[in-house]
Amino acid sequence: MIRNLVGAESREASDAAESLPIFNPATGEVIEQVPLSGAQDVDAAVGAAQAAFVGWSRTSLMDRVQLMFRFKAVLEDNFGELAALVTRHHGKTLEESRGEVRRGIEVVDFACGAPTLLQGRTLRDVSGGVDQDLYRYPLGVCAGIPPFNFPVMIPLWMFPLAVVAGNTFVLKPSERTPLGGARLAELFLEAGFPPGVLNVVHGASRTVDALLSHPGVSAISFVGSAPVARYVYMQAAANGKRVQALGGAKNHMVVMPDADPALAVPAILNSAFGNAGERCLAGSVAVAVGRAADSLLDPLREAAARLVVGPGDQDGVQVGPLIRAEHRDRVAGYVEKGVAEGAELVVDGRREMSRPGFFLGPTILDRVTPRMAVGREEIFGPVLSVSRADSLDEAIAQANSSSLGNMATIFTSSGRAGREFRERVEAGMTGINVPIAQPFAFFPFSGWKGSFFGDLHVHGTDGIDFYTRKKVVVTRW
């Protein structure tokens, strides 16, 4: 049974009614158990964070930054171990796990720039003999609730920025993939951070509800599905907390007739089937405009059929398993539903379901419409829907008809089409001739519509604003 971290103490959950298994998705083997902590465990973690906040918030900024530099060095020293841990209990390929860990460390890099990022503003003589200054202050205890699909990267989107700004933190890792967050906390202490600055409490919905209602928690960061993001936003806001809640996605990739197939096809495959489709930036719908379908479908079919499916730690594997058997079956159900609604099955990944583990191979459905479930709902698996549009206007309308607005991309050699798409598509992250429009750490991860609930996005300068509050001082001497 993995343990919670409360202050400096690794302890068993005292209020866990039950536990859940942690699987190796490539084999179906149970590798560990995670406790479902309750309100008492959350209260202990928050109490430790509150006690630590008194001293940590008054620790000099340069001392906090030096510890963050040490944490980055420790992460680099343990880079390979972290990547292997992600693959072991999530299932993604080692190459994908290395990419995840690298993107997480980039946020730690960004946090090391706190002496610039946390600067305020000043204006002298706003009135006769009166000066005005703006300072940033920490909020207090912040909490993070990351999803299962990036067990190292997304916690690193949260707590490094929070703690370098002077806050303390309670992390609730996903109950499906909790080993990444637990190991990050060990490395955090190894880097020299004081006990209680980062605490870890494991659990599921009961644990989340305790964090959302706890009066000692000032801010909540969440990443997950759209319905749960909405719930977290509403509950946390109702309890007076600052909230950033990242939800689901139905990302459209528009392919214009003038797109280069040699660029577009590999990019679409990467976007749709990387991470086995279990990411909120996965390209879910490829919209072929006009004659683009004639040059797109056959290469996609042939390339998808050649992708190697298997355990993520094996050389040459390109698509790993899904997280759980029930999730794999849910994704397979979407394939069946798509065919029943009139889509054409071009590549059937269900052939991989007979092997041990939670596998579903790359799947392509053609002639999908926005009225079909596969064209409208988030699937979160290796299923690519191909739809048709007569014009760029119609393609943009298809993308904008979604209630979600995380990412959209276009493949074109026309600057005019690219600019038109950039200006009109309703997605907070927009790409032109790139497979995944993922911002680097110094820009915000800025989903729109039902893909985000809140005002300030995760990481970038939005992250700094989210984890600080501003005080304006007006002086006359």
C-alpha positions in Angstrom: 0.0 0.0 0.0 1.5 3.4 -0.9 1.5 6.0 1.8 0.5 9.6 2.2 3.1 12.3 2.9 2.2 14.6 5.7 4.9 17.1 6.6 8.1 14.9 6.9 6.1 11.8 7.8 5.2 9.0 5.3 2.1 7.6 6.9 -0.7 5.1 6.2 -4.1 6.6 5.5 -6.0 6.7 8.7 -9.4 7.4 7.2 -9.3 5.1 4.1 -12.5 3.0 3.8 -10.9 1.0 1.0 -8.1 0.8 -1.5 -7.8 0.4 -5.3 -5.3 -1.6 -7.4 -2.6 0.0 -9.4 -2.0 -1.9 -12.7 0.7 -2.4 -15.2 -1.6 -1.8 -18.2 0.6 -3.7 -20.6 0.1 -7.0 -18.6 -3.0 -6.4 -16.4 -0.8 -7.2 -13.4 -1.5 -5.5 -10.1 1.7 -3.8 -9.0 0.5 -1.8 -5.9 -2.5 -0.6 -3.9 -3.6 3.0 -3.4 -5.6 4.0 -0.3 -8.8 6.1 -0.7 -8.1 8.6 1.9 -10.9 10.5 3.7 -11.5 13.8 5.3 -9.3 13.1 8.3 -6.3 12.4 6.1 -7.0 15.6 4.0 -7.2 17.6 7.2 -3.9 16.3 8.4 -2.2 17.2 5.1 -3.7 20.7 5.1 -2.7 21.2 8.7 0.9 20.3 7.9 0.8 22.7 4.9 -0.7 25.5 7.1 2.0 25.0 9.7 4.8 25.1 7.1 3.3 28.2 5.4 4.2 30.4 8.3 7.9 30.0 7.8 8.0 29.2 4.1 6.1 32.3 3.0 8.7 34.4 4.8 11.7 32.5 3.4 13.6 34.8 1.1 12.8 34.5 -2.6 16.4 33.8 -3.5 16.4 30.9 -1.0 13.2 29.5 -2.5 14.7 29.8 -6.0 17.9 28.1 -5.0 15.9 25.1 -3.7 14.0 25.1 -7.0 17.3 24.9 -8.9 18.3 21.9 -6.7 15.0 20.3 -7.4 15.5 20.6 -11.1 19.0 19.0 -10.7 17.5 16.1 -8.7 14.8 15.6 -11.4 17.5 15.5 -14.1 19.5 13.0 -12.1 16.4 10.8 -11.8 15.1 11.4 -15.3 15.3 7.8 -16.6 13.7 6.4 -13.4 10.8 8.8 -13.6 10.2 8.0 -17.3 10.3 4.2 -16.6 7.9 4.7 -13.7 5.4 6.5 -15.9 5.6 3.7 -18.5 5.2 1.0 -15.8 1.9 2.2 -14.4 0.5 4.3 -17.2 1.5 2.2 -20.2 2.8 4.9 -22.7 6.0 4.2 -24.6 9.3 5.1 -23.0 9.8 7.8 -25.7 6.5 9.4 -24.7 7.3 9.1 -21.0 10.6 10.9 -21.6 8.8 13.6 -23.4 6.4 13.9 -20.5 9.1 14.2 -17.9 11.0 16.8 -20.0 7.9 19.0 -20.4 7.4 18.8 -16.7 10.9 19.9 -15.9 10.5 22.8 -18.3 7.9 24.3 -15.9 10.5 23.9 -13.1 12.9 25.8 -15.3 10.3 28.5 -15.7 9.7 28.6 -11.9 13.4 29.3 -11.4 12.8 32.6 -13.0 10.7 33.7 -10.0 12.8 36.8 -9.2 11.6 38.3 -12.5 8.1 36.7 -12.6 7.2 37.8 -9.1 8.1 41.4 -9.5 5.5 44.0 -8.9 5.1 47.6 -10.2 5.7 51.0 -8.9 4.6 54.5 -9.9 5.9 57.6 -8.1 4.0 60.9 -7.8 0.6 59.5 -8.7 -0.5 62.6 -6.8 1.3 65.4 -5.0 3.9 63.6 -2.9 2.1 60.2 -3.2 3.7 57.0 -4.5 1.9 53.8 -5.4 3.4 50.3 -5.3 2.1 46.8 -6.2 3.4 43.7 -4.4 2.6 40.0 -4.9 1.9 37.8 -1.9 1.3 34.1 -1.7 -2.3 32.8 -1.1 -1.6 30.2 1.5 -2.3 26.4 1.1 -3.0 25.4 -2.5 -4.1 22.0 -3.8 -3.6 20.1 -7.0 -5.6 17.3 -8.5 -3.9 16.0 -11.7 -5.3 13.3 -14.1 -4.1 9.8 -14.8 -2.6 10.4 -18.2 0.4 12.5 -17.2 1.3 11.5 -13.7 4.6 13.4 -13.6 4.2 16.3 -16.0 0.9 17.8 -14.7 1.9 17.8 -11.0 5.0 19.7 -12.2 2.7 22.2 -13.9 1.2 22.9 -10.5 3.3 22.8 -7.3 6.6 24.2 -8.5 5.0 27.6 -9.4 2.9 27.5 -6.3 5.7 26.9 -3.8 8.3 29.2 -5.5 5.7 32.0 -5.0 5.6 31.2 -1.2 2.6 29.0 -1.0 2.5 25.4 0.5 0.8 22.6 -1.4 -1.3 19.5 -1.0 -1.1 17.1 -4.0 -3.8 14.5 -4.7 -2.4 12.3 -7.5 -4.7 10.3 -9.7 -5.8 7.1 -8.0 -5.0 5.3 -11.3 -1.4 6.5 -11.6 -0.3 7.7 -8.2 3.3 6.5 -8.2 4.6 9.5 -10.2 3.3 12.1 -7.7 4.5 10.0 -4.8 8.0 9.8 -6.3 8.1 13.6 -7.1 7.4 14.3 -3.4 10.3 12.1 -2.3 12.6 13.9 -4.7 11.3 17.3 -3.5 12.3 16.5 0.0 15.7 15.2 -1.3 16.3 18.6 -2.9 16.1 20.2 0.6 12.6 21.7 0.8 11.3 22.0 4.3 8.7 19.4 5.4 5.1 20.5 4.9 5.8 22.6 1.9 4.6 19.7 -0.3 2.2 17.1 1.1 0.6 14.2 -0.7 -2.8 12.6 0.1 -4.0 9.7 -2.1 -7.6 9.0 -2.9 -10.5 9.4 -5.2 -13.8 11.4 -5.2 -14.1 11.4 -1.4 -10.6 12.9 -1.1 -11.4 15.5 -3.8 -14.6 16.6 -2.1 -12.7 17.0 1.2 -10.2 19.3 -0.5 -12.9 21.3 -2.3 -14.7 22.0 1.0 -11.7 22.4 3.4 -11.6 26.0 4.8 -7.8 25.8 4.9 -7.3 25.4 1.2 -7.2 28.7 -0.8 -6.8 27.5 -4.4 -7.5 24.4 -6.4 -5.8 23.3 -9.6 -7.5 20.5 -11.5 -7.1 18.6 -14.8 -9.6 16.0 -16.0 -12.7 15.4 -17.9 -15.1 18.3 -18.8 -18.0 17.2 -16.4 -15.6 16.8 -13.5 -13.9 20.0 -14.2 -17.2 21.8 -14.2 -18.0 20.1 -10.8 -14.7 21.0 -9.3 -15.0 24.6 -10.5 -18.5 25.0 -9.1 -17.8 23.4 -5.7 -14.5 25.1 -5.1 -15.8 28.5 -6.1 -18.9 28.0 -3.9 -16.5 27.5 -1.1 -14.6 30.7 -1.8 -11.6 29.2 -3.5 -9.6 30.3 -6.5 -10.0 27.7 -9.2 -8.3 26.6 -12.5 -10.1 23.5 -13.8 -8.9 22.1 -17.2 -11.5 19.9 -18.8 -11.9 17.6 -21.9 -11.4 18.1 -25.6 -12.6 17.3 -29.0 -9.8 18.6 -31.1 -10.2 19.1 -34.9 -7.4 19.0 -37.5 -8.4 20.7 -40.7 -6.6 19.5 -43.9 -6.8 21.8 -46.8 -6.4 20.7 -50.5 -3.0 22.4 -50.7 -1.6 20.7 -47.6 1.6 18.7 -48.0 0.6 15.0 -47.3 4.2 14.2 -46.4 3.8 16.7 -43.5 0.1 16.2 -42.7 -0.1 12.4 -42.5 2.6 11.8 -39.9 1.4 14.8 -37.9 -2.2 13.5 -37.8 -0.9 10.0 -36.8 1.2 11.5 -34.0 -1.6 13.6 -32.8 -4.4 11.0 -32.9 -2.4 7.9 -31.7 0.4 9.3 -29.6 -0.1 8.4 -25.9 -2.7 5.9 -27.2 -5.0 8.9 -27.7 -5.2 9.5 -23.9 -4.4 13.2 -23.9 -6.5 16.3 -24.0 -4.4 17.6 -27.0 -5.0 14.5 -29.1 -6.3 15.2 -32.6 -9.7 13.5 -32.6 -11.3 14.6 -35.9 -9.5 15.1 -39.2 -11.6 17.4 -41.4 -10.7 16.9 -45.1 -11.6 20.0 -47.1 -12.6 19.4 -50.7 -10.3 17.0 -52.6 -7.9 16.7 -49.6 -9.7 13.4 -48.7 -8.4 11.9 -52.0 -4.8 12.3 -51.0 -5.3 11.8 -47.2 -7.2 8.6 -46.6 -5.1 5.9 -48.2 -1.8 7.1 -46.7 -3.5 7.4 -43.3 -4.9 3.8 -43.6 -1.6 2.3 -44.6 0.5 4.2 -42.0 -1.9 3.5 -39.1 -2.0 -0.2 -40.0 1.8 -0.3 -39.7 2.0 1.3 -36.2 3.5 -1.2 -33.7 1.2 -1.8 -30.7 2.7 -3.4 -27.5 4.2 -2.8 -24.1 5.6 0.7 -23.8 9.0 -0.5 -22.5 9.7 -2.6 -25.6 11.9 -1.2 -28.4 10.0 -0.2 -31.5 6.6 0.0 -29.9 4.7 3.1 -31.1 1.3 2.7 -29.3 1.0 1.4 -25.8 -2.1 0.1 -23.9 -5.0 2.1 -22.4 -5.2 2.7 -18.7 -7.8 0.1 -17.7 -9.8 -2.7 -19.2 -13.1 -0.9 -18.6 -11.7 2.2 -20.4 -10.5 0.1 -23.3 -14.0 -1.4 -23.6 -15.6 2.0 -23.5 -13.4 3.2 -26.4 -14.2 0.0 -28.3 -17.9 0.8 -27.7 -17.5 4.1 -29.5 -16.1 2.3 -32.5 -19.2 0.0 -32.6 -21.4 3.0 -32.1 -19.7 4.9 -34.9 -20.3 2.0 -37.4 -23.9 1.7 -36.2 -24.4 5.4 -36.9 -23.1 5.2 -40.5 -19.3 5.7 -40.3 -17.0 3.6 -42.4 -14.5 1.5 -40.5 -11.1 2.0 -42.3 -8.7 0.6 -39.7 -10.0 -1.6 -36.8 -7.8 -1.6 -33.8 -10.0 -4.0 -31.9 -8.0 -6.8 -33.2 -5.5 -6.0 -30.4 -8.0 -6.6 -27.7 -7.3 -10.4 -27.5 -3.8 -10.0 -26.2 -2.9 -9.7 -22.5 -3.1 -6.2 -21.1 -5.5 -3.3 -21.9 -4.7 -2.9 -25.6 -6.7 -1.3 -28.4 -4.9 -0.5 -31.7 -5.1 2.6 -33.9 -8.6 2.9 -35.4 -9.8 5.1 -38.2 -13.5 5.9 -39.0 -14.3 7.7 -42.2 -17.4 9.8 -43.2 -18.0 10.8 -39.6 -20.4 13.7 -39.1 -20.7 16.1 -36.1 -24.1 14.4 -35.3 -22.5 11.1 -34.6 -21.2 10.3 -31.1 -17.7 9.7 -32.4 -17.8 13.1 -34.1 -19.1 14.9 -31.0 -18.0 13.3 -27.8 -14.5 13.0 -26.3 -13.3 9.4 -26.7 -9.9 9.5 -25.1 -8.4 6.6 -27.0 -6.7 5.8 -30.3 -9.6 6.5 -32.5 -9.4 9.0 -35.4 -12.6 10.2 -37.0 -12.4 11.6 -40.6 -15.0 14.0 -41.7 -15.5 16.0 -44.9 -16.1 19.7 -45.6 -16.6 21.5 -48.9 -14.8 24.7 -47.7 -12.7 26.2 -45.0 -15.8 28.0 -43.7 -17.6 24.7 -43.3 -14.5 23.1 -41.6 -14.3 25.9 -39.1 -18.0 25.7 -38.5 -17.6 21.9 -37.7 -14.9 22.7 -35.2 -16.8 25.5 -33.6 -19.9 23.4 -33.2 -18.2 21.5 -30.4 -19.0 22.5 -26.8 -15.2 22.0 -26.2 -12.4 24.3 -27.4 -9.1 23.0 -26.3 -7.0 22.8 -29.5 -7.5 23.0 -33.3 -4.9 22.8 -36.0 -4.8 23.4 -39.8 -2.5 21.9 -42.5 -2.1 24.3 -45.4 0.4 26.0 -47.6 -1.8 29.1 -47.7 -1.0 32.0 -45.4 -4.4 33.4 -46.0 -6.1 30.1 -44.9 -3.9 29.8 -41.9 -4.6 33.3 -40.8 -8.4 32.9 -41.3 -8.3 29.7 -39.3 -6.3 31.4 -36.5 -8.7 34.3 -36.3 -12.0 32.3 -36.4 -11.6 28.9 -34.8 -12.9 28.8 -31.2 -10.0 26.9 -29.6 -7.6 28.4 -27.0 -4.6 26.5 -28.5 -4.3 26.7 -32.3 -1.7 25.2 -34.6 -0.7 25.8 -38.2 1.1 22.9 -39.7 1.9 21.3 -36.4 0.5 18.1 -34.9 -0.1 19.4 -31.4 -0.4 23.0 -30.4 1.1 22.6 -26.9 2.4 25.7 -25.3 5.8 25.8 -23.7 6.0 26.5 -20.0 6.3 30.2 -20.4 2.9 30.4 -22.2 -0.5 29.5 -20.6 -2.3 26.2 -21.4 -5.3 28.1 -22.6 -8.3 26.0 -23.4 -11.6 27.7 -24.2 -15.3 26.9 -23.8 -16.0 23.6 -21.9 -12.3 22.8 -21.9 -11.6 25.2 -19.1 -13.4 26.7 -16.1 -11.8 29.6 -14.4 -10.0 32.8 -15.3 -6.3 32.1 -15.0 -4.8 29.2 -16.9 -2.1 26.7 -15.8 1.6 27.7 -16.1 3.0 30.7 -17.9 2.5 34.1 -16.4 -1.2 33.0 -15.8 0.2 30.5 -13.3 2.1 33.1 -11.5 -1.0 35.3 -11.3 -3.1 32.4 -10.1 -0.8 31.5 -7.2 -0.3 35.1 -6.0 -2.6 37.9 -4.8 -1.8 41.5 -5.3 -1.5 44.3 -2.7 -1.4 47.9 -3.7 0.3 50.3 -1.2 -0.2 54.0 -1.4 2.3 56.2 0.5 2.9 59.8 1.4 5.9 60.8 3.5 
